[in-house]
Amino acid sequence: MEDILASSVFYEVAALLVLGVAVGMVALLLRQPLIVGLIAAGILAGPAALGIARSGEYIDLLSELGIAVLLFLVGLKLDLSLVRNLGRVALATGLGQVAFTALFGYLLCLLLGLGALESLYVAVALTFSSTIIIVKLLSDKREIDSLHGRIALGFLIVQDIFVVLAMVVVSAMAAGAGEASAMAGLARVVAGGVAMLVAVGFIIRFIAGPLTARLARAPELLAGFAIGWAALLAAVGDYVGLGKELGGLLAGVALASTPYREAIAARLASLRDFLLLFFFIALGSRLDLASMGEQVGAALALSAFVLIGNPLIVVVIMDYMGYRRRTGLLAGLTVAQISEFSLIFMAMGVALGHVAEPALGLVTLVGLVTIALSTYMITHSHKLAAWLDAPLRMFEREHPWREALEAGNTAVATDKADVVLFGLGRFGGNIAQHLRARGLTMLGVDFDPEAVRQWHEQGFAALYGDASDRIDRRPAAGGRALGGVRHSRPGRRGDA
């Protein structure tokens, strides 16, 4: 019997893999984001369609491992000095977005005819954004290390902490122990979080370097250790109440200071993509399409609120803190969806009898709409930023001082540059090396303060900005621009 059961699970996983690849290929042929295709594959595999996904326990196990590996790889790239610099921005943006969404979402739910308690549950559920989907999309676009990517990761961590606190309170209510149990649960989460941070700090200081140096003698062992370490801290994080996501992230941070982090990341990238296939299939298979029919109108209204309101509040908060409207929009677009935790939170409310099944169906439909549409919004975020540049001008200060300060801009003799190079990432760096070898002088321009600062450290002239900014000096005769941007006369858009 056990052999038959094991074989049936193997057949099921094989069928899910084939279905996921097939639907993913259709999505790519239609030029749709791969995540949308994988969620669609999950819907097809679920009980509402083909009914393939029956072994939820095994699928969940693979998806949870994928989550741990994904956040571990993000943690590997997390520079603690950047965390300190962006901590205040992340905290203000995260708390501001949560407060805005909860308050106005509650009022909107009341206008839609929901009861007070149902409105509260739905409003809180709308504040959760999907860290997994956002990080995956930003990683695919190689924007995790960008300024807006780092800020988004910061306020997603703030959101995750809020998720943990909300879950602790609801779990305490489910246990029927009341306020005392809720306070005890919060105390346990805080104590566990502090203990994990202390342990990770000790490992960074004394253990990570020597241990990885020894393991690096056998690359396969180093990769196996990384997977086990990510799973271990994800499990510990889940046990103390912080969640698997934050546990996996801390596992990566613990090894981020070692010289082997790039090798680890390269070896685990394919495994991450394989395991995350099951995460998106599991997410799609749980969407109960049968309970959504009567909720379409309310779901569309709430979806529009999440898709428009969440990015807008991030733009406003980041403008107030001295960032450009473009940076604010690129970061804000990442929170234009709700999370898989929103469905879990609502399911807990249903189990408690606080909300009815239709409320869960409503949030499920909002999740389906916002996840699908926000995937397109994040994928094409730079085009959206260009289209919305003029309407969002009202939200930007005359001098976005914080980005210029972080970039460390200094006076540059722009009239002596042979070439103006827009974009100072890896591709721009390779171009710069070739141009320098040919004896040409360059002025680099980028809207990522960290990229500008790194160029200054390498001895290149660089300014914070983009092609839409104006510089009062005109380039010397024969000056050239790369990337399809030409020099314009002073006073016109596009001056460089």
Secondary structure as the mmCIF struct_conf table of DSSP 4:
data_model
#
loop_
_struct_conf.conf_type_id
_struct_conf.id
_struct_conf.beg_label_comp_id
_struct_conf.beg_label_asym_id
_struct_conf.beg_label_seq_id
_struct_conf.end_label_comp_id
_struct_conf.end_label_asym_id
_struct_conf.end_label_seq_id
HELX_RH_AL_P HELX_RH_AL_P1 GLU A 2 LEU A 29
TURN_TY1_P TURN_TY1_P1 LEU A 30 ARG A 31
HELX_RH_AL_P HELX_RH_AL_P2 LEU A 34 ALA A 45
BEND BEND1 GLY A 46 GLY A 46
TURN_TY1_P TURN_TY1_P2 PRO A 47 LEU A 50
HELX_RH_AL_P HELX_RH_AL_P3 GLY A 56 LEU A 76
TURN_TY1_P TURN_TY1_P3 LYS A 77 LYS A 77
HELX_RH_AL_P HELX_RH_AL_P4 LEU A 80 LEU A 111
TURN_TY1_P TURN_TY1_P4 LEU A 112 GLY A 113
HELX_RH_AL_P HELX_RH_AL_P5 ALA A 116 LEU A 126
TURN_TY1_P TURN_TY1_P5 THR A 127 THR A 127
HELX_RH_AL_P HELX_RH_AL_P6 THR A 131 ASP A 140
TURN_TY1_P TURN_TY1_P6 LYS A 141 ARG A 142
TURN_TY1_P TURN_TY1_P7 ILE A 144 ASP A 145
BEND BEND2 SER A 146 SER A 146
HELX_RH_AL_P HELX_RH_AL_P7 LEU A 147 ALA A 175
TURN_TY1_P TURN_TY1_P8 GLY A 176 GLY A 176
HELX_RH_AL_P HELX_RH_AL_P8 GLY A 178 PHE A 202
HELX_RH_PI_P HELX_RH_PI_P1 ILE A 203 ILE A 207
HELX_RH_AL_P HELX_RH_AL_P9 ALA A 208 LEU A 215
TURN_TY1_P TURN_TY1_P9 ALA A 216 ARG A 217
BEND BEND3 ALA A 218 ALA A 218
HELX_RH_AL_P HELX_RH_AL_P10 PRO A 219 VAL A 240
TURN_TY1_P TURN_TY1_P10 GLY A 241 GLY A 241
BEND BEND4 LEU A 242 LEU A 242
HELX_RH_AL_P HELX_RH_AL_P11 LYS A 244 LEU A 255
TURN_TY1_P TURN_TY1_P11 ALA A 256 SER A 257
BEND BEND5 THR A 258 THR A 258
TURN_TY1_P TURN_TY1_P12 PRO A 259 TYR A 260
HELX_RH_AL_P HELX_RH_AL_P12 ARG A 261 SER A 285
TURN_TY1_P TURN_TY1_P13 ARG A 286 ARG A 286
HELX_RH_3T_P HELX_RH_3T_P1 LEU A 289 SER A 291
HELX_RH_3T_P HELX_RH_3T_P2 GLY A 293 GLN A 295
HELX_RH_AL_P HELX_RH_AL_P13 VAL A 296 ALA A 304
HELX_RH_PI_P HELX_RH_PI_P2 PHE A 305 GLY A 309
HELX_RH_AL_P HELX_RH_AL_P14 ASN A 310 TYR A 320
TURN_TY1_P TURN_TY1_P14 MET A 321 GLY A 322
HELX_RH_AL_P HELX_RH_AL_P15 ARG A 325 GLY A 332
HELX_RH_3T_P HELX_RH_3T_P3 LEU A 333 VAL A 335
BEND BEND6 ALA A 336 GLN A 337
HELX_RH_AL_P HELX_RH_AL_P16 GLU A 340 LEU A 352
TURN_TY1_P TURN_TY1_P15 GLY A 353 GLY A 353
BEND BEND7 HIS A 354 VAL A 355
HELX_RH_AL_P HELX_RH_AL_P17 GLU A 357 THR A 379
TURN_TY1_P TURN_TY1_P16 HIS A 380 HIS A 380
HELX_RH_AL_P HELX_RH_AL_P18 SER A 381 TRP A 387
TURN_TY1_P TURN_TY1_P17 LEU A 388 ALA A 390
HELX_RH_3T_P HELX_RH_3T_P4 PRO A 391 PHE A 395
BEND BEND8 GLU A 396 GLU A 396
BEND BEND9 GLU A 398 HIS A 399
HELX_RH_AL_P HELX_RH_AL_P19 TRP A 401 ALA A 407
TURN_TY1_P TURN_TY1_P18 GLY A 408 GLY A 408
HELX_RH_3T_P HELX_RH_3T_P5 THR A 414 LYS A 416
BEND BEND10 ASP A 418 ASP A 418
STRN STRN1 VAL A 419 PHE A 422
BEND BEND11 GLY A 425 GLY A 425
HELX_RH_AL_P HELX_RH_AL_P20 ARG A 426 ALA A 437
TURN_TY1_P TURN_TY1_P19 ARG A 438 GLY A 439
STRN STRN2 MET A 442 ASP A 446
BEND BEND12 PHE A 447 PHE A 447
HELX_RH_AL_P HELX_RH_AL_P21 PRO A 449 GLU A 457
TURN_TY1_P TURN_TY1_P20 GLN A 458 GLY A 459
STRN STRN3 ALA A 461 TYR A 464
TURN_TY1_P TURN_TY1_P21 ALA A 467 SER A 468
BEND BEND13 ASP A 472 ARG A 473
HELX_LH_PP_P HELX_LH_PP_P1 ARG A 474 ALA A 476
TURN_TY1_P TURN_TY1_P22 ALA A 477 GLY A 478
STRN STRN4 ARG A 480 ALA A 481
BEND BEND14 LEU A 482 LEU A 482
TURN_TY1_P TURN_TY1_P23 GLY A 483 GLY A 484
TURN_TY1_P TURN_TY1_P24 PRO A 490 GLY A 491
BEND BEND15 ARG A 492 ARG A 492
TURN_TY1_P TURN_TY1_P25 ARG A 493 GLY A 494
#
